[in-house]
Amino acid sequence: MTQGRAVYLDQQVGGAMSVPTVLTLPWVADQSVGPISEAAKR
């Protein structure tokens, strides 16, 4: 049974996560927290 909790993030987010820096971490968090939070509510 699937519950729809998989989150697929944009390729730009994946690229930014592969080289974490002081500048990319806040941006990745802004892009990721919302979709992950919504998936967790399901």
mmCIF entry with sequence, helices, sheets and N, C-alpha, C, O atoms, coordinates in Angstrom:
data_MODEL
# 
_entry.id   MODEL 
# 
_entity.id                         1 
_entity.type                       polymer 
_entity.pdbx_number_of_molecules   1 
# 
_entity_poly.entity_id                      1 
_entity_poly.type                           'polypeptide(L)' 
_entity_poly.nstd_linkage                   no 
_entity_poly.nstd_monomer                   no 
_entity_poly.pdbx_seq_one_letter_code       MTQGRAVYLDQQVGGAMSVPTVLTLPWVADQSVGPISEAAKR 
_entity_poly.pdbx_seq_one_letter_code_can   MTQGRAVYLDQQVGGAMSVPTVLTLPWVADQSVGPISEAAKR 
_entity_poly.pdbx_strand_id                 A 
# 
loop_
_entity_poly_seq.entity_id 
_entity_poly_seq.num 
_entity_poly_seq.mon_id 
_entity_poly_seq.hetero 
1 1  MET n 
1 2  THR n 
1 3  GLN n 
1 4  GLY n 
1 5  ARG n 
1 6  ALA n 
1 7  VAL n 
1 8  TYR n 
1 9  LEU n 
1 10 ASP n 
1 11 GLN n 
1 12 GLN n 
1 13 VAL n 
1 14 GLY n 
1 15 GLY n 
1 16 ALA n 
1 17 MET n 
1 18 SER n 
1 19 VAL n 
1 20 PRO n 
1 21 THR n 
1 22 VAL n 
1 23 LEU n 
1 24 THR n 
1 25 LEU n 
1 26 PRO n 
1 27 TRP n 
1 28 VAL n 
1 29 ALA n 
1 30 ASP n 
1 31 GLN n 
1 32 SER n 
1 33 VAL n 
1 34 GLY n 
1 35 PRO n 
1 36 ILE n 
1 37 SER n 
1 38 GLU n 
1 39 ALA n 
1 40 ALA n 
1 41 LYS n 
1 42 ARG n 
# 
_struct_asym.id          A 
_struct_asym.entity_id   1 
# 
loop_
_struct_conf.conf_type_id 
_struct_conf.id 
_struct_conf.pdbx_PDB_helix_id 
_struct_conf.beg_label_comp_id 
_struct_conf.beg_label_asym_id 
_struct_conf.beg_label_seq_id 
_struct_conf.pdbx_beg_PDB_ins_code 
_struct_conf.end_label_comp_id 
_struct_conf.end_label_asym_id 
_struct_conf.end_label_seq_id 
_struct_conf.pdbx_end_PDB_ins_code 
_struct_conf.beg_auth_comp_id 
_struct_conf.beg_auth_asym_id 
_struct_conf.beg_auth_seq_id 
_struct_conf.end_auth_comp_id 
_struct_conf.end_auth_asym_id 
_struct_conf.end_auth_seq_id 
_struct_conf.pdbx_PDB_helix_class 
_struct_conf.details 
_struct_conf.pdbx_PDB_helix_length 
HELX_P HELX_P1 AA1 GLN A 11 ? SER A 18 ? GLN A 11 SER A 18 1 ? 8  
HELX_P HELX_P2 AA2 THR A 24 ? LYS A 41 ? THR A 24 LYS A 41 1 ? 18 
# 
_struct_conf_type.id          HELX_P 
_struct_conf_type.criteria    ? 
_struct_conf_type.reference   ? 
# 
loop_
_atom_site.group_PDB 
_atom_site.id 
_atom_site.type_symbol 
_atom_site.label_atom_id 
_atom_site.label_alt_id 
_atom_site.label_comp_id 
_atom_site.label_asym_id 
_atom_site.label_entity_id 
_atom_site.label_seq_id 
_atom_site.pdbx_PDB_ins_code 
_atom_site.Cartn_x 
_atom_site.Cartn_y 
_atom_site.Cartn_z 
_atom_site.occupancy 
_atom_site.B_iso_or_equiv 
_atom_site.pdbx_formal_charge 
_atom_site.auth_seq_id 
_atom_site.auth_comp_id 
_atom_site.auth_asym_id 
_atom_site.auth_atom_id 
_atom_site.pdbx_PDB_model_num 
ATOM 1   N N  . MET A 1 1  ? 0.846  -1.178 0.000   1.00 0.00 ? 1  MET A N  1 
ATOM 2   C CA . MET A 1 1  ? 0.000  0.000  0.000   1.00 0.00 ? 1  MET A CA 1 
ATOM 3   C C  . MET A 1 1  ? 0.893  1.244  0.000   1.00 0.00 ? 1  MET A C  1 
ATOM 4   O O  . MET A 1 1  ? 1.782  1.386  0.840   1.00 0.00 ? 1  MET A O  1 
ATOM 5   N N  . THR A 1 2  ? 0.642  2.129  -0.946  1.00 0.00 ? 2  THR A N  1 
ATOM 6   C CA . THR A 1 2  ? 1.403  3.386  -0.978  1.00 0.00 ? 2  THR A CA 1 
ATOM 7   C C  . THR A 1 2  ? 0.604  4.474  -0.282  1.00 0.00 ? 2  THR A C  1 
ATOM 8   O O  . THR A 1 2  ? -0.626 4.501  -0.336  1.00 0.00 ? 2  THR A O  1 
ATOM 9   N N  . GLN A 1 3  ? 1.314  5.348  0.357   1.00 0.00 ? 3  GLN A N  1 
ATOM 10  C CA . GLN A 1 3  ? 0.662  6.408  1.112   1.00 0.00 ? 3  GLN A CA 1 
ATOM 11  C C  . GLN A 1 3  ? 0.956  7.793  0.546   1.00 0.00 ? 3  GLN A C  1 
ATOM 12  O O  . GLN A 1 3  ? 0.567  8.799  1.138   1.00 0.00 ? 3  GLN A O  1 
ATOM 13  N N  . GLY A 1 4  ? 1.640  7.852  -0.598  1.00 0.00 ? 4  GLY A N  1 
ATOM 14  C CA . GLY A 1 4  ? 1.914  9.145  -1.213  1.00 0.00 ? 4  GLY A CA 1 
ATOM 15  C C  . GLY A 1 4  ? 2.879  10.014 -0.446  1.00 0.00 ? 4  GLY A C  1 
ATOM 16  O O  . GLY A 1 4  ? 2.774  11.240 -0.479  1.00 0.00 ? 4  GLY A O  1 
ATOM 17  N N  . ARG A 1 5  ? 3.809  9.405  0.238   1.00 0.00 ? 5  ARG A N  1 
ATOM 18  C CA . ARG A 1 5  ? 4.741  10.197 1.046   1.00 0.00 ? 5  ARG A CA 1 
ATOM 19  C C  . ARG A 1 5  ? 6.086  10.424 0.383   1.00 0.00 ? 5  ARG A C  1 
ATOM 20  O O  . ARG A 1 5  ? 6.986  10.995 0.998   1.00 0.00 ? 5  ARG A O  1 
ATOM 21  N N  . ALA A 1 6  ? 6.238  9.993  -0.844  1.00 0.00 ? 6  ALA A N  1 
ATOM 22  C CA . ALA A 1 6  ? 7.493  10.236 -1.555  1.00 0.00 ? 6  ALA A CA 1 
ATOM 23  C C  . ALA A 1 6  ? 7.534  11.688 -2.008  1.00 0.00 ? 6  ALA A C  1 
ATOM 24  O O  . ALA A 1 6  ? 6.532  12.232 -2.472  1.00 0.00 ? 6  ALA A O  1 
ATOM 25  N N  . VAL A 1 7  ? 8.682  12.300 -1.873  1.00 0.00 ? 7  VAL A N  1 
ATOM 26  C CA . VAL A 1 7  ? 8.857  13.691 -2.286  1.00 0.00 ? 7  VAL A CA 1 
ATOM 27  C C  . VAL A 1 7  ? 9.945  13.728 -3.343  1.00 0.00 ? 7  VAL A C  1 
ATOM 28  O O  . VAL A 1 7  ? 11.065 13.271 -3.117  1.00 0.00 ? 7  VAL A O  1 
ATOM 29  N N  . TYR A 1 8  ? 9.604  14.275 -4.495  1.00 0.00 ? 8  TYR A N  1 
ATOM 30  C CA . TYR A 1 8  ? 10.567 14.432 -5.568  1.00 0.00 ? 8  TYR A CA 1 
ATOM 31  C C  . TYR A 1 8  ? 10.875 15.917 -5.694  1.00 0.00 ? 8  TYR A C  1 
ATOM 32  O O  . TYR A 1 8  ? 10.000 16.729 -5.993  1.00 0.00 ? 8  TYR A O  1 
ATOM 33  N N  . LEU A 1 9  ? 12.132 16.248 -5.462  1.00 0.00 ? 9  LEU A N  1 
ATOM 34  C CA . LEU A 1 9  ? 12.554 17.639 -5.504  1.00 0.00 ? 9  LEU A CA 1 
ATOM 35  C C  . LEU A 1 9  ? 13.176 17.949 -6.855  1.00 0.00 ? 9  LEU A C  1 
ATOM 36  O O  . LEU A 1 9  ? 13.627 17.048 -7.562  1.00 0.00 ? 9  LEU A O  1 
ATOM 37  N N  . ASP A 1 10 ? 13.198 19.198 -7.200  1.00 0.00 ? 10 ASP A N  1 
ATOM 38  C CA . ASP A 1 10 ? 13.747 19.679 -8.451  1.00 0.00 ? 10 ASP A CA 1 
ATOM 39  C C  . ASP A 1 10 ? 15.233 19.315 -8.579  1.00 0.00 ? 10 ASP A C  1 
ATOM 40  O O  . ASP A 1 10 ? 15.934 19.167 -7.577  1.00 0.00 ? 10 ASP A O  1 
ATOM 41  N N  . GLN A 1 11 ? 15.690 19.176 -9.799  1.00 0.00 ? 11 GLN A N  1 
ATOM 42  C CA . GLN A 1 11 ? 17.094 18.830 -10.042 1.00 0.00 ? 11 GLN A CA 1 
ATOM 43  C C  . GLN A 1 11 ? 18.038 19.889 -9.482  1.00 0.00 ? 11 GLN A C  1 
ATOM 44  O O  . GLN A 1 11 ? 19.144 19.563 -9.052  1.00 0.00 ? 11 GLN A O  1 
ATOM 45  N N  . GLN A 1 12 ? 17.620 21.143 -9.481  1.00 0.00 ? 12 GLN A N  1 
ATOM 46  C CA . GLN A 1 12 ? 18.457 22.211 -8.918  1.00 0.00 ? 12 GLN A CA 1 
ATOM 47  C C  . GLN A 1 12 ? 18.671 21.997 -7.423  1.00 0.00 ? 12 GLN A C  1 
ATOM 48  O O  . GLN A 1 12 ? 19.753 22.269 -6.902  1.00 0.00 ? 12 GLN A O  1 
ATOM 49  N N  . VAL A 1 13 ? 17.645 21.512 -6.739  1.00 0.00 ? 13 VAL A N  1 
ATOM 50  C CA . VAL A 1 13 ? 17.777 21.240 -5.307  1.00 0.00 ? 13 VAL A CA 1 
ATOM 51  C C  . VAL A 1 13 ? 18.784 20.114 -5.090  1.00 0.00 ? 13 VAL A C  1 
ATOM 52  O O  . VAL A 1 13 ? 19.628 20.196 -4.197  1.00 0.00 ? 13 VAL A O  1 
ATOM 53  N N  . GLY A 1 14 ? 18.697 19.074 -5.898  1.00 0.00 ? 14 GLY A N  1 
ATOM 54  C CA . GLY A 1 14 ? 19.654 17.969 -5.793  1.00 0.00 ? 14 GLY A CA 1 
ATOM 55  C C  . GLY A 1 14 ? 21.076 18.422 -6.038  1.00 0.00 ? 14 GLY A C  1 
ATOM 56  O O  . GLY A 1 14 ? 21.999 18.001 -5.342  1.00 0.00 ? 14 GLY A O  1 
ATOM 57  N N  . GLY A 1 15 ? 21.251 19.276 -7.026  1.00 0.00 ? 15 GLY A N  1 
ATOM 58  C CA . GLY A 1 15 ? 22.578 19.807 -7.305  1.00 0.00 ? 15 GLY A CA 1 
ATOM 59  C C  . GLY A 1 15 ? 23.114 20.638 -6.155  1.00 0.00 ? 15 GLY A C  1 
ATOM 60  O O  . GLY A 1 15 ? 24.291 20.547 -5.804  1.00 0.00 ? 15 GLY A O  1 
ATOM 61  N N  . ALA A 1 16 ? 22.248 21.446 -5.573  1.00 0.00 ? 16 ALA A N  1 
ATOM 62  C CA . ALA A 1 16 ? 22.675 22.281 -4.442  1.00 0.00 ? 16 ALA A CA 1 
ATOM 63  C C  . ALA A 1 16 ? 22.989 21.424 -3.222  1.00 0.00 ? 16 ALA A C  1 
ATOM 64  O O  . ALA A 1 16 ? 23.877 21.759 -2.438  1.00 0.00 ? 16 ALA A O  1 
ATOM 65  N N  . MET A 1 17 ? 22.262 20.319 -3.058  1.00 0.00 ? 17 MET A N  1 
ATOM 66  C CA . MET A 1 17 ? 22.515 19.440 -1.919  1.00 0.00 ? 17 MET A CA 1 
ATOM 67  C C  . MET A 1 17 ? 23.819 18.660 -2.086  1.00 0.00 ? 17 MET A C  1 
ATOM 68  O O  . MET A 1 17 ? 24.428 18.245 -1.100  1.00 0.00 ? 17 MET A O  1 
ATOM 69  N N  . SER A 1 18 ? 24.240 18.465 -3.322  1.00 0.00 ? 18 SER A N  1 
ATOM 70  C CA . SER A 1 18 ? 25.458 17.683 -3.543  1.00 0.00 ? 18 SER A CA 1 
ATOM 71  C C  . SER A 1 18 ? 26.720 18.463 -3.170  1.00 0.00 ? 18 SER A C  1 
ATOM 72  O O  . SER A 1 18 ? 27.768 17.868 -2.920  1.00 0.00 ? 18 SER A O  1 
ATOM 73  N N  . VAL A 1 19 ? 26.619 19.787 -3.135  1.00 0.00 ? 19 VAL A N  1 
ATOM 74  C CA . VAL A 1 19 ? 27.746 20.635 -2.749  1.00 0.00 ? 19 VAL A CA 1 
ATOM 75  C C  . VAL A 1 19 ? 27.238 21.631 -1.709  1.00 0.00 ? 19 VAL A C  1 
ATOM 76  O O  . VAL A 1 19 ? 27.047 22.806 -2.019  1.00 0.00 ? 19 VAL A O  1 
ATOM 77  N N  . PRO A 1 20 ? 27.021 21.171 -0.485  1.00 0.00 ? 20 PRO A N  1 
ATOM 78  C CA . PRO A 1 20 ? 26.454 22.063 0.528   1.00 0.00 ? 20 PRO A CA 1 
ATOM 79  C C  . PRO A 1 20 ? 27.434 23.160 0.937   1.00 0.00 ? 20 PRO A C  1 
ATOM 80  O O  . PRO A 1 20 ? 28.594 22.899 1.256   1.00 0.00 ? 20 PRO A O  1 
ATOM 81  N N  . THR A 1 21 ? 26.940 24.377 0.918   1.00 0.00 ? 21 THR A N  1 
ATOM 82  C CA . THR A 1 21 ? 27.731 25.518 1.364   1.00 0.00 ? 21 THR A CA 1 
ATOM 83  C C  . THR A 1 21 ? 26.849 26.391 2.260   1.00 0.00 ? 21 THR A C  1 
ATOM 84  O O  . THR A 1 21 ? 25.658 26.127 2.424   1.00 0.00 ? 21 THR A O  1 
ATOM 85  N N  . VAL A 1 22 ? 27.435 27.403 2.820   1.00 0.00 ? 22 VAL A N  1 
ATOM 86  C CA . VAL A 1 22 ? 26.694 28.334 3.661   1.00 0.00 ? 22 VAL A CA 1 
ATOM 87  C C  . VAL A 1 22 ? 25.588 29.017 2.848   1.00 0.00 ? 22 VAL A C  1 
ATOM 88  O O  . VAL A 1 22 ? 24.553 29.389 3.400   1.00 0.00 ? 22 VAL A O  1 
ATOM 89  N N  . LEU A 1 23 ? 25.800 29.178 1.567   1.00 0.00 ? 23 LEU A N  1 
ATOM 90  C CA . LEU A 1 23 ? 24.805 29.836 0.725   1.00 0.00 ? 23 LEU A CA 1 
ATOM 91  C C  . LEU A 1 23 ? 23.719 28.887 0.236   1.00 0.00 ? 23 LEU A C  1 
ATOM 92  O O  . LEU A 1 23 ? 22.565 29.294 0.097   1.00 0.00 ? 23 LEU A O  1 
ATOM 93  N N  . THR A 1 24 ? 24.066 27.632 -0.028  1.00 0.00 ? 24 THR A N  1 
ATOM 94  C CA . THR A 1 24 ? 23.066 26.713 -0.580  1.00 0.00 ? 24 THR A CA 1 
ATOM 95  C C  . THR A 1 24 ? 22.167 26.094 0.483   1.00 0.00 ? 24 THR A C  1 
ATOM 96  O O  . THR A 1 24 ? 21.012 25.788 0.190   1.00 0.00 ? 24 THR A O  1 
ATOM 97  N N  . LEU A 1 25 ? 22.650 25.902 1.691   1.00 0.00 ? 25 LEU A N  1 
ATOM 98  C CA . LEU A 1 25 ? 21.836 25.240 2.716   1.00 0.00 ? 25 LEU A CA 1 
ATOM 99  C C  . LEU A 1 25 ? 20.524 25.967 3.024   1.00 0.00 ? 25 LEU A C  1 
ATOM 100 O O  . LEU A 1 25 ? 19.484 25.310 3.074   1.00 0.00 ? 25 LEU A O  1 
ATOM 101 N N  . PRO A 1 26 ? 20.518 27.276 3.229   1.00 0.00 ? 26 PRO A N  1 
ATOM 102 C CA . PRO A 1 26 ? 19.227 27.939 3.477   1.00 0.00 ? 26 PRO A CA 1 
ATOM 103 C C  . PRO A 1 26 ? 18.278 27.839 2.278   1.00 0.00 ? 26 PRO A C  1 
ATOM 104 O O  . PRO A 1 26 ? 17.070 27.679 2.459   1.00 0.00 ? 26 PRO A O  1 
ATOM 105 N N  . TRP A 1 27 ? 18.805 27.930 1.079   1.00 0.00 ? 27 TRP A N  1 
ATOM 106 C CA . TRP A 1 27 ? 17.976 27.835 -0.120  1.00 0.00 ? 27 TRP A CA 1 
ATOM 107 C C  . TRP A 1 27 ? 17.370 26.445 -0.249  1.00 0.00 ? 27 TRP A C  1 
ATOM 108 O O  . TRP A 1 27 ? 16.183 26.303 -0.543  1.00 0.00 ? 27 TRP A O  1 
ATOM 109 N N  . VAL A 1 28 ? 18.194 25.417 -0.026  1.00 0.00 ? 28 VAL A N  1 
ATOM 110 C CA . VAL A 1 28 ? 17.697 24.040 -0.078  1.00 0.00 ? 28 VAL A CA 1 
ATOM 111 C C  . VAL A 1 28 ? 16.618 23.837 0.985   1.00 0.00 ? 28 VAL A C  1 
ATOM 112 O O  . VAL A 1 28 ? 15.602 23.197 0.715   1.00 0.00 ? 28 VAL A O  1 
ATOM 113 N N  . ALA A 1 29 ? 16.821 24.361 2.162   1.00 0.00 ? 29 ALA A N  1 
ATOM 114 C CA . ALA A 1 29 ? 15.819 24.235 3.220   1.00 0.00 ? 29 ALA A CA 1 
ATOM 115 C C  . ALA A 1 29 ? 14.514 24.901 2.793   1.00 0.00 ? 29 ALA A C  1 
ATOM 116 O O  . ALA A 1 29 ? 13.440 24.336 2.999   1.00 0.00 ? 29 ALA A O  1 
ATOM 117 N N  . ASP A 1 30 ? 14.590 26.085 2.205   1.00 0.00 ? 30 ASP A N  1 
ATOM 118 C CA . ASP A 1 30 ? 13.386 26.775 1.740   1.00 0.00 ? 30 ASP A CA 1 
ATOM 119 C C  . ASP A 1 30 ? 12.645 25.966 0.680   1.00 0.00 ? 30 ASP A C  1 
ATOM 120 O O  . ASP A 1 30 ? 11.414 25.953 0.653   1.00 0.00 ? 30 ASP A O  1 
ATOM 121 N N  . GLN A 1 31 ? 13.379 25.303 -0.177  1.00 0.00 ? 31 GLN A N  1 
ATOM 122 C CA . GLN A 1 31 ? 12.775 24.531 -1.254  1.00 0.00 ? 31 GLN A CA 1 
ATOM 123 C C  . GLN A 1 31 ? 12.249 23.173 -0.797  1.00 0.00 ? 31 GLN A C  1 
ATOM 124 O O  . GLN A 1 31 ? 11.347 22.622 -1.428  1.00 0.00 ? 31 GLN A O  1 
ATOM 125 N N  . SER A 1 32 ? 12.789 22.630 0.279   1.00 0.00 ? 32 SER A N  1 
ATOM 126 C CA . SER A 1 32 ? 12.519 21.253 0.678   1.00 0.00 ? 32 SER A CA 1 
ATOM 127 C C  . SER A 1 32 ? 11.544 21.095 1.836   1.00 0.00 ? 32 SER A C  1 
ATOM 128 O O  . SER A 1 32 ? 10.749 20.155 1.843   1.00 0.00 ? 32 SER A O  1 
ATOM 129 N N  . VAL A 1 33 ? 11.588 21.974 2.793   1.00 0.00 ? 33 VAL A N  1 
ATOM 130 C CA . VAL A 1 33 ? 10.802 21.793 4.021   1.00 0.00 ? 33 VAL A CA 1 
ATOM 131 C C  . VAL A 1 33 ? 9.306  21.731 3.728   1.00 0.00 ? 33 VAL A C  1 
ATOM 132 O O  . VAL A 1 33 ? 8.608  20.880 4.279   1.00 0.00 ? 33 VAL A O  1 
ATOM 133 N N  . GLY A 1 34 ? 8.806  22.613 2.875   1.00 0.00 ? 34 GLY A N  1 
ATOM 134 C CA . GLY A 1 34 ? 7.379  22.632 2.559   1.00 0.00 ? 34 GLY A CA 1 
ATOM 135 C C  . GLY A 1 34 ? 6.885  21.318 1.968   1.00 0.00 ? 34 GLY A C  1 
ATOM 136 O O  . GLY A 1 34 ? 5.942  20.730 2.497   1.00 0.00 ? 34 GLY A O  1 
ATOM 137 N N  . PRO A 1 35 ? 7.501  20.841 0.877   1.00 0.00 ? 35 PRO A N  1 
ATOM 138 C CA . PRO A 1 35 ? 7.053  19.576 0.292   1.00 0.00 ? 35 PRO A CA 1 
ATOM 139 C C  . PRO A 1 35 ? 7.196  18.374 1.236   1.00 0.00 ? 35 PRO A C  1 
ATOM 140 O O  . PRO A 1 35 ? 6.344  17.486 1.244   1.00 0.00 ? 35 PRO A O  1 
ATOM 141 N N  . ILE A 1 36 ? 8.259  18.348 2.018   1.00 0.00 ? 36 ILE A N  1 
ATOM 142 C CA . ILE A 1 36 ? 8.455  17.238 2.968   1.00 0.00 ? 36 ILE A CA 1 
ATOM 143 C C  . ILE A 1 36 ? 7.396  17.296 4.065   1.00 0.00 ? 36 ILE A C  1 
ATOM 144 O O  . ILE A 1 36 ? 6.869  16.262 4.474   1.00 0.00 ? 36 ILE A O  1 
ATOM 145 N N  . SER A 1 37 ? 7.087  18.484 4.536   1.00 0.00 ? 37 SER A N  1 
ATOM 146 C CA . SER A 1 37 ? 6.055  18.653 5.562   1.00 0.00 ? 37 SER A CA 1 
ATOM 147 C C  . SER A 1 37 ? 4.690  18.212 5.034   1.00 0.00 ? 37 SER A C  1 
ATOM 148 O O  . SER A 1 37 ? 3.947  17.528 5.739   1.00 0.00 ? 37 SER A O  1 
ATOM 149 N N  . GLU A 1 38 ? 4.360  18.593 3.818   1.00 0.00 ? 38 GLU A N  1 
ATOM 150 C CA . GLU A 1 38 ? 3.085  18.191 3.235   1.00 0.00 ? 38 GLU A CA 1 
ATOM 151 C C  . GLU A 1 38 ? 2.982  16.671 3.077   1.00 0.00 ? 38 GLU A C  1 
ATOM 152 O O  . GLU A 1 38 ? 1.933  16.082 3.339   1.00 0.00 ? 38 GLU A O  1 
ATOM 153 N N  . ALA A 1 39 ? 4.066  16.054 2.652   1.00 0.00 ? 39 ALA A N  1 
ATOM 154 C CA . ALA A 1 39 ? 4.062  14.594 2.486   1.00 0.00 ? 39 ALA A CA 1 
ATOM 155 C C  . ALA A 1 39 ? 3.921  13.889 3.830   1.00 0.00 ? 39 ALA A C  1 
ATOM 156 O O  . ALA A 1 39 ? 3.297  12.831 3.916   1.00 0.00 ? 39 ALA A O  1 
ATOM 157 N N  . ALA A 1 40 ? 4.492  14.464 4.867   1.00 0.00 ? 40 ALA A N  1 
ATOM 158 C CA . ALA A 1 40 ? 4.416  13.847 6.199   1.00 0.00 ? 40 ALA A CA 1 
ATOM 159 C C  . ALA A 1 40 ? 3.003  13.904 6.767   1.00 0.00 ? 40 ALA A C  1 
ATOM 160 O O  . ALA A 1 40 ? 2.644  13.080 7.608   1.00 0.00 ? 40 ALA A O  1 
ATOM 161 N N  . LYS A 1 41 ? 2.200  14.860 6.321   1.00 0.00 ? 41 LYS A N  1 
ATOM 162 C CA . LYS A 1 41 ? 0.823  14.987 6.801   1.00 0.00 ? 41 LYS A CA 1 
ATOM 163 C C  . LYS A 1 41 ? -0.103 13.920 6.233   1.00 0.00 ? 41 LYS A C  1 
ATOM 164 O O  . LYS A 1 41 ? -1.181 13.680 6.777   1.00 0.00 ? 41 LYS A O  1 
ATOM 165 N N  . ARG A 1 42 ? 0.305  13.282 5.150   1.00 0.00 ? 42 ARG A N  1 
ATOM 166 C CA . ARG A 1 42 ? -0.549 12.283 4.493   1.00 0.00 ? 42 ARG A CA 1 
ATOM 167 C C  . ARG A 1 42 ? -0.583 10.993 5.234   1.00 0.00 ? 42 ARG A C  1 
ATOM 168 O O  . ARG A 1 42 ? -1.257 10.054 4.810   1.00 0.00 ? 42 ARG A O  1 
# 
